[in-house]
Amino acid sequence: MTEEITQNFPASYFEVDEATKQSGFTMASDSLTCSLLKTLAASKPGGKFLELGTGTGLSTAWILDGMDSASTLTSVDNDEHFLNIAKQHLTDHRLDLICADAG
């Protein structure tokens, strides 16, 4: 199995990654998992996606990068501190970030 990512990283990825490291958030998805999420999003044109656990938005950036213009993503997290990192770096009309308990 190759552990090399051949896709382009999302434009916002490196900014979000740096902010994630500075925030102390330790539960971010690795880039291989994120790359898979991008591929899955791309396979569903016009999709309506739900992400539970936005964290700082690393995975969110990849999902958005895979989505077409007709798709939407709602992402929910209960930690406003980390969610604000996503809000700062991920400004996309297809994205709705919600601070709430997903339960």
Residue pairs with C-beta under 8 A, 6 or more apart in sequence:
3 32
5 31
5 32
5 35
7 35
7 38
7 39
8 65
9 31
10 38
10 61
10 62
10 64
10 65
11 65
12 57
12 61
12 89
12 90
13 58
13 61
13 62
15 89
16 56
16 57
16 58
16 61
16 85
16 86
16 89
16 90
17 28
17 58
19 56
19 85
19 88
19 89
20 28
20 55
20 56
20 58
20 85
23 56
23 81
23 82
23 85
25 55
25 56
25 82
25 85
27 53
27 55
28 55
28 56
28 58
28 59
29 37
29 58
29 59
33 59
34 58
34 59
34 61
34 62
35 62
37 59
37 62
37 63
37 66
38 62
38 63
38 65
38 66
39 66
40 66
41 47
41 49
41 62
41 63
41 64
41 65
41 66
41 67
41 71
42 66
42 67
42 68
44 71
45 68
45 70
45 71
46 68
46 70
46 71
47 67
47 71
47 72
48 71
48 72
48 74
49 63
49 67
49 71
49 72
49 73
49 74
50 73
50 74
50 75
50 76
51 59
51 60
51 63
51 73
51 74
51 75
51 76
52 75
52 76
52 102
53 76
53 77
53 102
54 60
54 75
54 76
54 77
54 82
54 83
54 86
54 97
55 77
55 79
55 82
55 86
56 82
56 83
56 85
56 86
57 75
57 83
57 85
57 86
57 89
57 90
60 73
60 75
60 86
60 90
60 95
60 97
61 89
61 90
63 73
64 73
64 90
64 92
64 94
64 95
67 73
67 94
69 94
71 94
72 94
72 95
72 96
73 94
73 95
73 96
74 95
74 96
74 98
75 86
75 95
75 96
75 97
75 98
76 98
76 99
76 100
76 102
77 83
77 86
77 97
77 98
77 99
77 102
78 99
78 100
78 101
78 102
79 99
80 99
83 97
83 99
86 97
87 97
90 97
